[in-house]
Amino acid sequence: MLYQLHEMHRAMMSPLAAFTDVGSKLFTHAVSPFAYSPMARQLAAGYELVHRLGKKFEKPAWQLPTTEINGQAVAISEEVSLSLPFCNLVHFKRDLPDKVRQADPKLLLVAPMSGHHATLLRDTVRALLPNHEVYITDWIDARMVPLSAGTFGLNDYVRYVQQFVRHLAPDLHVMSVCQPTVPVLAAISLMASAKDPCLPRSMTMMGGPIDPRCSPTQVNRLATNKPFNWFEEKLIHTVPSQYPGAGRRVYPGFLQHAGFISMNPDRHLKAHYDFYLDLMRGDDDDAQAHRRFYDEYNAVLDMSADFYLDTIKMVFQDFDLPNGTWVVDGQLVKPADIKNVALFTIEGELDDISGEGQTRAAQDLCSGIPAKRKQHYTAPECGHYGIFSGRRWRTTICPKIAEFIRQA
C-alpha cells in the first residue's frame, strides 16, 4: 500500500512541478518581460527550488562522449556487451584501432546495487578511460523487470559476476566499488576453487564491507540493531501495476532515498538553501554544480527484495564471508583458494559507510595470494565517495590502480 500511496503523491505533485518549471523560466528567459521585473530573481529561485523538490528524477545519462588520450580527443560509444534480466554489461568503446585498444588492460568495473544507478560512477569511468578498456555492470531497476524473469538474490549477483568475467576473459582485471566487493570476492573465490581458466589477473576492491565488524558505521549498526524480520516487514513492498515488474517484491528506491537523506538531513537542508541563495546571486557555476549532484543523488532504483534481505542477513548480520560459512550452489566460499589473482584494497580514512579495516580484511582472507602480489592503500582525510570520485580519486587513487593493474 505504501508504494501505491507514493505513486499517488507523485502524480499529485506532477502538475506543481510542471507549473514551477514554467514559472522559473518565465522569470529568467531573456525574451520574457517578467525577467526584468524587480523581484524576478527571487521568484525564479523559489520556483526552481520547488520544482526540484517535486520533480521525478530519471536515470541520468552517462554523458561521456569523449576521452583524452595523448592530448587528443577520442570518441566514446556505449555498447551493451551482454544483456541479462537484471543487468546490462556496458562497454565504453574508444574510437581507436583494435590493436591500440587491445594493448590497454581490459577492466570490468562492478558497480554497486545499493539504491543509485551505475552512473554514480561516471567520474570513476571518466578517469579510467584514457588507459583502460572499460566495461561496467549497469544494474536494472527491479520494478522494470517482469516477474517471469525470476528472482534475484545475493547468490545470483555472484553468478552474474562470474558470467561477466567469463564473457570478458582472458586477460581481465576486475574492480569493485562498495557493496559489490563482497559478491565479487565470493565469485572469484569460487572460480579459484574450481580452477576456472577464466580467472581475472587482478581484483581491486574499494570501500566495501568485506568484514563489517571492523570499525562499525551507522550503516552497520542499523543492520545489527534491528531484527531481520523488521527489514522484511517495514521496508519490503510490492511494485504497482503500472510497471513491467508489477507484483515483484522490492526495497523501493523512494525509501532508500529517504534513508540517504535521514543520515545527514542538516547537510541536505543547507545545500538546498545555498542553492536558493546561489540562484538569487546569479552564481550559475555553483547552482549548476548543485543540479548535477542532486540529479544523480535523487535518481534511485528499486532493489530486488531477495537481494536486499540476503545482504542484510548474510553480510551485515551473520558475516558469512569472514566467518567462512557462505555456501553458493553447494560450494563453500573460500577466499584462501585464490592464489594467482593480484589483490589491491583501497579505503578512505574518513569513510562513514564502510569503516576503516572493512575492505582491508580481504588481505587476511586471501591468505593464498603471495604478499608481493597484494597491496593496500588508505586515502588520508578521504570519505566514502572521495575514493572513487573527485580530485583525490583522479590525481592519486586512479593512477595507483592503473600502475597496479599493469604490474599484475
N, C-alpha and C positions, 0 to 999 in steps of 0.2 A: 504493500500500500504506500510506503514512503516514496518509492520510486515514482509511482503514479502521481503522487502529490507534488513531487519535484517537477515532473514534466508539466503539470497543470500550472504551477507557478512560473515556469519558464515561458509557457505560452502566454500567460498574462503579462509578463514583463516585455515580451517582444514588441508590442506597439510603443511602449515607453522608450525602449532602446532605439527604435527606428525614429521616433519623434525627436529625441535628444541628439541623435546623429545629424539629422537635418538642421536642427537648431544651432549646433556648434558650427556647421559650415555656413549657415546664414549670417553669422556674426564674425566670420573670418575670411570669407572669399572676397577676392579683390574687386569683383564686379558687383558685389552686393552693397547697396547703400547703407544697410544696417551695420556693416563692418566699420563704419566711420562714426558711429554714434558714441557718446561719452562712455557708456558702460559696456561697450562691445566685448572687450577682453574678459571682463568679469563674467558676463553672461555666457560667452563661448566656453570659458574654462569650466563653469558649472555644468553646462550641457554635456561637454565631453566627459567629465568625470562621472556623471550619472549614466551616460551611455556605456562607458567601460565597465561600470559596476553591474549593469543589467544585461549586457550583450552575451551571446553564446560564443565561446571561443572554440574554433575548429582546430584540427591538427595543422600546425604550421608547415609551410613548405621548407625544403632543405636549403634553398637559396645558396647553392654552391655552384654557380655556373662556370667558374674558372679556378685554377690554382696557378701559382707562380713557380716555375722550375728554371733554375739558372738565369733568372732575370727575365724570362719570357712567360707571357700568359698562355696557359694551356686549357683548352675547353674540357669541361667535365659533363658526362652524360650519365644519368641514373638508369640502371638496368636491373630488372628483377632476375637474379641468377637462379633462384629456386623459390617456389611458392608452396607453402604448407598452410593448412587451415587456420592456424593461429599466428603465423609469422611469414613475412617475406624476407628473403635474403637479398639485400640491395647491394649492387656493385656500383661504386663510383668510378666509372671507366674514364681514364685520362686519354685525351686525343693525342696519342703518341704511337709510333711504330711498335708492333708487337714485341720485337726484340728489346726495345728500350723499356717498355712496361714490365716485361718479364724479368728484367735484370734487377728490379726493385723487389724487396720482400713482399710476399702476399700476406695480408693481415686480416684476420676475422675479428671484428670488434663486436663483442656481445653486449648489447645494451640492456639496461635493467627493465624488468616489467614490474614497475613499482608506482604506477599512477600516471607518470608523464610519458609522452611519446618519445621514440628514439631520437627525435630531432633535438632533444635536450643536449645531445652530444654533438651538436653542429660544430662547436668550436674545437672539440676533440678531433673530429673528422678533418676539419679545415687545416689543422696543424700537421696532421699525418699525411695528407695527400701529396705534398711535394716529394716525399721519399718512400712511399708505400703504395701498393695496390690494395685499396681498402674495400672490404665488404662489411656490412653491418646487419644485425638482426633487427628488423623493423616490425615490432610486435603489433598485432591487430587488435583493435578494440573488441573485447569479448561480446559486447552487445551486437556486433556486426557479424558474428559467427553463428550460423544456424545450428540448432540442436543436433541435426543429422551429422555434424562433424565430430560428435562425441565430446567427451570430457577432456580437460587439460589440467593435470596436476604437476607437482614438482618433479616427479619421476619422468613425466612427459617432456618437461623442459630439458632434462638430462638427455633424453633420446633425441630431441630436436638438435641440441648442440652436437651430439655425435654425428647426426645426419649431415649437418652443415660442414663439420670437419672432414668427413669422408668425401663430401661433394667437392671440397676445395683442395684436398690433398693431391699431390705431396707438397713438401717444402712450404708448409703453412705455419704461421705464428698466430697465437690466439691472445686476445687482450679482453679482459672483462672489467666492468666498472660497477662497483657497489654490489647490489643484490646477486647478480649472476656469478660472482666469484665462487659461490657455494656449488651451484649445479655444474659449473664449468670444471671445477676441481673434481667433482664426482664423475663427470663424463670422461675426463682424461684418465682418472684412476681406473675406471672400468675397462677402458681401452687398453691401458697398460697391463692390467691383469690378464686380459685375453690375448696379449701380444699382437694387438691390431697393427698392421703395417701402415695405417693411415695416421699414426700419432703425429701431432704437431712437433715442430722443432723447439718451440718455446711457449711459455704462458706467462703473461703479465697480469697481475691481479691488483686492482686499485680500490682502496676504501671499502672493503666488503666484510660481512660478518662471518668469516670462517669459524671463529670461536667467540661468540658474543659474551662469553663470561669474562673476557678481558676488558677492563675499563668500560663497564656498562654505561650506556647513554639513556636519555629519556625514552628513546625508541625501544631499547632493550627492556627497560623497566616496565613500560606499558605492557609488553608481551608477557612478562613474567608475573606481573601483579594481578592480572585478570585470569580467571579460569578459562580453559579452552572453549567451553560451551558459550561463554559470554560473547566471544567473537562471532560465533555462528548465529547466535540469537539476535545480536544487536547490529551487526554490520553486513550481513548477507541478505540480498534482496533479489527479486525476480525481474528480468528485463521485460518492459511493457510490450504490448502487441505491435506497436508501430515500427519496431526494429527487426532486422533479419534474425537476430538471436532471441526472439520472443520466447519466454519461458525458461531461459538459461539462468541459473543461479550465479550471481556475481557480487563482488565487492564494488559498488558503484563509484565512478570517478568523482561525483559530486561530494560523496562522503570522505573520500581520500583528500580532496581539496580542502574540505573543512578541517580535516586533521592537520594538513600542512599549515594552514593559517593559524590554527589554535596554538601551534608550537611557538610562534613569535607574533602575536597579534599587534603588539605595540609597534613593532618594526614595520609591519604592513600598513598600519594606520598612518604612520609618519610618512611612508613612501607615497601614499595617495595624497596626503596633504601637501607634501613637497611638489608633487606633480601639478596640483592645482596652482601653487604659487609660481612654478616654472611657466605655466601657461599664461598666468597673469603678467609675468615679467617679459614674456616673449622669448624665454630661454628655450629655443627649439631643440638644441642638441640634447639637453638633459631630459626634456619631455619625450623626445624620440627614444632615448635610452630606456625610459620607463615603459614606454609602449612595447618595445622589443622584449624586454624582460617578462612583462606580465602577459604578453601574447603567448609566450611559451609556458610560463608558470601556471596560467589559468586553463591551459588546454590539457585536459585529463582524459584517461580512458578507463573503462571498466575492466576489472581483473576477474578471471575465472575464479569462482568460489573455491573449487578444489585446490587450485594453485595457492591461493592466499592462505587457506586454512592449513594446508600441508606446510607452508613456510613458517607459520606461527608455531605449529606443533613440532616439526622436525628440526627447524633451525634455531628458533628462539626459546623453546621450552624444553625439548628433550636433548638438544645439542647432539644430534645423531652423527654428524660428520666428525667432530673432535672426539666423541666417545667411541667411535668405531662400530656403531650399531645400524648404520644406514644400509638397507638392502634394496637393490633395484633389480627386478625381474629374477629374483632368487640369488643374485650375486652381491656379495658384501663389498662395499666401497672401501678400498684400502689405498690411500694416497702413498703409502710406503712402497707400493709396487711400481711407482713411476721412477724410472732410472735414467732415461735418455731424453728427457724434456727439460730444458733450462727454465728456471723459475726466477721471476722478478716480482717482489711485493712492494707496494707503494702505499704510504699512509700520509695523512695530514696531521700535524701536531695538534691542531685545534678542531679536529673533526668531531662534530656533535651528533653525528648519525652512526658512524662506525668508529668506535673509540680506538685509541692507540693500542696496538697489540692484537686487535681482532684479525687483521689481514696478515700480519706477520706470523700468526700461528701456523700458516701454511708452511713456513720454513721447517718447523719441527715435524709436522705431519708428513711432509715429503722427505722422510729420512733417507730414502734410497737415492736421491739426487746428490751427486758429489758436491761438496762445499764450493768448489771452484766454479760450478755452474749455477750457483744461487746468489742472488743479490737482494738487498733491501734498501729502501730509501724512505726516510721520514721528512716530509717537506716542512721546514720550520715556519711557524706562525701562519699555517695554511689550514683553512676549513675544508669541509667535505667537497663543495663544488669547485674550490680552488685547485684541487689536484687534477681536474680534467677540463677546466675552462679558465679563461682569464690569462693575465700576463705571466704569472708564475708557471702555469701549465705550458704556455708557448715557449718561454725563454729558458726554462730549466728542466721541467719534467719530461716534456716531449723529446728533447734532444737525448736525454738519458735513455729513454725507451728505444729510440732509433739506434743508438750505439749498442745497447744490449741485444737487440734483435740481430744486428749484423754480426756481433760476436757469436751468437748462437748458431 
